[in-house]
Amino acid sequence: MIKKMSIVCLMMLFISCVKTKEEKNFFSNGDFYIDYYENEILIRRDAFYKKGNLKAIIEFKNDKLDNAKIYNGKKLVSQYFRKNDTLYDSETYYDNGIVIGEGNVDRWCREIGWWNYYDRNRRLFQKQHYVILNNSQLSNQVLFYKNGLLDTLRSDIADIVFYKDKGGASFKGKLIYNRKLNEKSYVSILFSDSIKDDFSNMDSVKFDTITFGDKAIMEFPVIFESNGRKNIRGIVVEQYAKEENVGDKPVNMLERYMYIDKKVDFH
């Protein structure tokens, strides 16, 4: 008669088959880290300052960073959790543990997309949009809030809202944009459905252009071939000539760029 092996025995057998090891490595400034391996695969790294204070705990899964906790002494400063192959969900904290900011970072820990920022009373006071352009981080839109309400005068906004016209047969779009160069600046939007989510291919895409000139109300017709979720990406360009063009004299033209990155559901 063959007896069934208990779950405890199976677990002990599995654990005994896993080969573990630790490696301690030092930086030139005295800081150090300890790597933990299972069957020659890195699963965790604990990083320390030279006096032994904890700096970070990083865990790996399938040879990729899975999550990380960053410390300042004993206090947790920020956390990162893998979202997909290129992005991580992230939170940063005040010294009392309340969240300062939350959003996504890329593999180099640069903020990307929309981030929310809170005061010590857990109230939202700012939203900020980041894009990575030519491998550099750019702070794009900034929205300020007071008592839970958007402060449009202080905010730096470039947004598009979509709605159906009065007949309900087609969509219209409206650009919401705060002119900064001059109230009569010339405004355009450059669109493309080929723009990558990190805006890294801006030099190689073809744009469709919508111009509004100096109009205060910036509306335009929208035609979509199908319903569903759409990624709306493009550039808002504001231009203002400080002086009139006279003969062949070059015009002193001021320009300003803001980037649109929005997900919209159309039905």
HELIX and SHEET records of a PDB file:
HELIX    1   1 ILE A    7  CYS A   17  1                                  11    
SHEET    1   A12 THR A  20  PHE A  26  0                                        
SHEET    2   A12 PHE A  32  GLU A  38 -1                                        
SHEET    3   A12 ILE A  41  PHE A  48 -1                                        
SHEET    4   A12 LEU A  54  LYS A  61 -1                                        
SHEET    5   A12 LYS A  64  ASN A  72 -1                                        
SHEET    6   A12 LYS A  75  ARG A  82 -1                                        
SHEET    7   A12 LEU A  87  TYR A  93 -1                                        
SHEET    8   A12 VAL A  99  ASP A 106 -1                                        
SHEET    9   A12 GLU A 111  TYR A 118 -1                                        
SHEET   10   A12 LEU A 124  LEU A 133 -1                                        
SHEET   11   A12 SER A 136  LYS A 146 -1                                        
SHEET   12   A12 LEU A 149  ASP A 156 -1                                        
SHEET    1   B 3 ALA A 158  LYS A 164  0                                        
SHEET    2   B 3 PHE A 171  TYR A 177 -1                                        
SHEET    3   B 3 MET A 218  VAL A 222 -1                                        
SHEET    1   C 4 ASP A 208  GLY A 213  0                                        
SHEET    2   C 4 TYR A 186  PHE A 191 -1                                        
SHEET    3   C 4 GLY A 228  ALA A 241 -1                                        
SHEET    4   C 4 MET A 253  PHE A 266 -1                                        
END                                                                             
